[in-house]
Amino acid sequence: MTDPAADSADRSSGAAAAPPRTRPPRWWLLLGRDRAAAVAAVILAVVFLVALFGRLFIGDRAVRQDLRASLRPPSLDHGFYGLLGTDVLGRSVLARLVDAAGTTLSVAVPAVLCSLLIGSALGLWAGYHGGLRENVAMRVADVILSFPSLLIAVVVLYVFAPSAMNIVLILAIARVPVYLRTARAESAELRSRLFVDAARTFGTPSRNIIIRHILPIALPTLLTVATLDFCFVMLTESSLSFLGIGIQPPDVSWGLMVAQGRQYLQTAWWIAVLPGVAIVLTTVSATVLAAWVRLATDPAQRWRLTLPRKRRGDRAAVPSEMIA
């Protein structure tokens, strides 16, 4: 017979010897360790805050004309709103940048959200069921992808009246296949996993399996694609406005500001260059943050963000605790 006291002592010693479970670092701690991603997050946060609340502070300064202040260069001598200079009509470039941020994001964000929701839902549904549904969904996606998004937008906006709503609808429809193909690939791979088979065996409806078991795993990839697609949609809207078939005056967007200032590049460079800088900073920041989000949301790759900065380049293939 075994001694109960000895067994309890062995169990207590084994429990004491077991290493404590460590909780994964919080996302803001991981973000703070990556300087490039942290700077990108700050830039995007500032852009979104300016787009949401900037118009409450500038009033009508974005459209207020003062011909006596025409083409003033950036200077501190003309007050806060003259900090970035004025355009040919004496309007504050700073105020117009703030107003244009709201217009540009009001087109890019709804277009990305609509295409994300529609494409992801169709892709998860088609990938899980397979067969004819999957084939039909993929053929429709192939047909849409066979035409460049910018070309479709140019043709449609040339036929119909250019407006923010039309641009959102066109870009949303043109970008649906991107999410449909990504979600279909994720769902088709996950539908054969053991946990999905177990849920199907217990009689769980297909809708619940897709929402509760497949979507949480596919969501990080879809969000990463959406972040990158936000850059493409914003650049497309700027290109359409630059061509004159996007946002129309008196509304203003960053692309329209570049188009209006291109003829003054030699005499008043700030009118076109500053909106271009805003476009570049926003798209580059979104791209950098998308790469960080992909690592942070992947449990198999998250350890890369916990390494010291000096060791990330040296040992980026294997975690340090796995190296003998």
N, C-alpha and C positions, 0 to 999 in steps of 0.2 A: 504494500500500500504506500501511496505517496503522501508526503506531508503537506497539508493545505497551506501551512505557513511558508514552506519552501516554494510552492508553486506561486503564491502571491508575491513572494520576494523576487522570483524570476521574472514575473510579469511586470512588476514595478521597475526592475532594473532594465528590462527590454524597452519599456516605455520611455525611461529616462535616456536610454541610448539612442532612440529614434530621433532623427533630425527634425527640428520644428518646421512646419509648413510655412513657407514665405508667400505672402500675398504679392501679386504682380503690381508693379509701380502704377500710380495713378497716371492718367493720360497727360495731365499738365506737367507732371514731373518728367515724363518721357519727352514731351515737347520742349521743355526747358533745356534738355541735354543736347538738342539738335539746334544749333544757332540759326542755320539757314531756314529750317521749318518754322522756328519761332518768329523770325523776322517776317517771313511770308504770312504767317497767321496774323501778325500785328497789322501788316499792310492791308490785308483783306478785311480785317475788322474795321479799320479806319475807313476804307472805301464803302463798306456796307453802312456804317453809321452815317457817313456823309450823305450817301444816297437816300437814306431813310429820313433823316432829320435836318439835312442841310438847307432845304427849301424853306423851312420855318424861320431861319435866321437871315437869309439873303433877301427875302421879299421879292420885289420886282427889279432888283439890281441886275439880273441877268438879261433883261430886255430894255432897261433904261438907257436911252441914248443921250450922249453929250458930245456934239461934234467939235467942241472946243478942246476936248481931251482925246481926239482921234490919234490912234497909233502911238500912244505913250509907252515907252519901254518899261520893263519891270523896275520898280523903284520903291523906296520907303518914303518918298517925299509926298506921295499923293494918298496917304491913308491906307488902311488895311485892304480895301478892295482894289486899290491900285498896285498891290504888291506884285502881281504877275502881269501888269500892263493892261492895255486896252486894245480893242480891235478898231477897224476902220470907222465904225459908227460911235466910238467912244464908250462901248460897253465893257464892263469889267470882265477880264478873262478869268479871274478867280471865281467870280459869281457864275459865269457860264460853265466852268468846269464842274462846279457843284451841281448845277441844274442838269448838266449833261450826264453826270454820274447816275442820277435817279432815272433818267430816260433810258440809258443803256442797260442798266440792271433790271429795269421793269420789262425789258424785252428778253434779255438773256435768261433770267431766273425762271419766269413762267414757261418759256420754251423748253428748258432743260427738265423742269419738274413734270410737265405734261408728257414729254417723250419718255422720261424715266418710268412713270407710273404705267403708261399704256404698254410700252415695249417690254417692261419687266413682267407684267401680268400675263401678256400673251406668250412670252418666252418660257416662263415657268410652267404654264399650262400645257403648251405644246411639247416641251421637253419631258414632262412627267408622263404624259399619255402616249407620246410617240405615234408611230403609224401614220395614217392619213393626215391627222391634225398637224403633226410636226412637218410633214412634207408641204402642206398647203401654206403654213405660216412661213416656212423658209423660202418658198418660191415667191411669195409676196414681198418678203424682205429683199430678195435678190432683184426683183423688178425695181423697187424703189432705189436700191443702192446702185443700180446701173446708170442712174442719172446723177451727176454731181449736185450737191445740195445748193451751191451758189447758183448754178445754172437754172435749177428749178425755181429758185426764189426770184431770179432776174426775169424769167419768162412770165411767171404768175403776177409779179408786181408790175410788170409792163402792161399786162392786160387789165388788171384791176387797179384800183386806186391805192397808192402806197400809204400805209398807215401802220401804227404800232401793232394793232390787233392782227392785221394780215401777215405781218412779219412773224409774229409769235406762232400763228397757225401753220404757216409754211415751214418754218424751221422745226417746229415740233413734229410735224408729219415726216419731214425729211430725215430726222434723227431717230425715229422710232426703231428702224432696223438695227441700229447699233446696240441698243439694249435688248432687243428681241433675240439676236444671235448670241449675245453674252449670257443672258438668262437661260436660253435653251440649252447651251452647252453645260452650264452648271447643273441644271435640273436633270438633264439626261445622264450626267455622271453620278449624281446623288441618288437617283431613284433605285439603283441596284445595291445601295448600302444596306447593312444589316438592320440598322435602326429604322429605316424606311420599310423594310420587309416585315419587321416586327410590328410596326404600327398598322401596316396593311393586314397582317394576320389577325390582329385583334378587331378588325372591322372599322378602323378609323376612316372616315370619308376622305376622298381625294383632296377636297378643298382644305380640310384641316391638316392633312399631311404636308401640303404645299406651304401653307401659312406658318405652321408651327415647327416643322422639321427642315424643310428645304430653304425657305426664304431667309432665316437667320444666318445660314452658312453662306448663301450667295450674296447677301446684302453688302458686305464689305467690298467685294469686287464691283458690284453695281455702283456703289457710291464713288469708288475710285474712277470708274469710267465716266460718271456724271460730272465729277470735278474737272476731268480733262475735257469733256465735251462742252463744259461751260466756257472754256477758252475758245474753242472752235466757234460756238454760237456767237460769242461776243465779237470775235474777229469778223464773222460773216455779217453781222449787223453793221459793224463799222464800215465794211467794204461796200455794202448796199447803200449806206448813207453817203459814202464818199462818191459813189457813182451817180447819186442824185435820185435813186429810186427807193430809198429807205425812209428814215425820219425826215419829215418836211418842216420847214419854217412855218410858224414861229417856234415850234419845238426845236430842241437842240440835243444832239448827241455828240460823243467824242469823235466819231467818224465824220459827222457833218462839220464839226469845227475844223478838222484837218482839211476837208474839202474847201471850206470857205477861206482858209488861210494860206492855201498853197500858192496863190498868186502874189502873196506878200512875203515869200520866204527870204528874199534878199533885203527887204527893207524892214520887215516886222516878223522875224522868225518865230517869236513866242506864240503867235496866234495858232500856228500849225504844229509846232514842235511840242508844246506842253500837253495838248490832248494826246499826241502820239506817245509821249512818255507815260501818261496815265494808262493808256491801253497796254503798253509793254509791261509796266510794273504789275498791273492786275493779272495779266495772263501768265507771266512768269511766276508770280507768287502762287497762283492757283495750281500751276504745274508742280512746283516744289512741294506744296502742301499735300497734293494728291499722292506723290511718292511716299511721303511720310505716313499718311493715313493708311496706305496699303501695307506698310510694315507694322504699324501699330495695331491694326485690326487682325493680323494674321498670327495666331499663337505660335506657329512654327518659325516665324521670322522676327517676332517681337524682341527676342534676346539681343538682336543686333543693336537695338537702340539703348540697351542697358550697358553696353561696353563703354569704357572710357574712350574719348575722342582719338587718342593716340593709337589705340589698339584696334579701332574699327577697320582700318585699312590693312593691318597686318594679319588679323585673324577674323576675316569676314566669312569664312566658310564653315567653321566648326565652333560651337560654344566652348568657352574656356574650361568649363567643368568636364567636358568630354575629351579633352586633350590629356593624354597620359604623361 
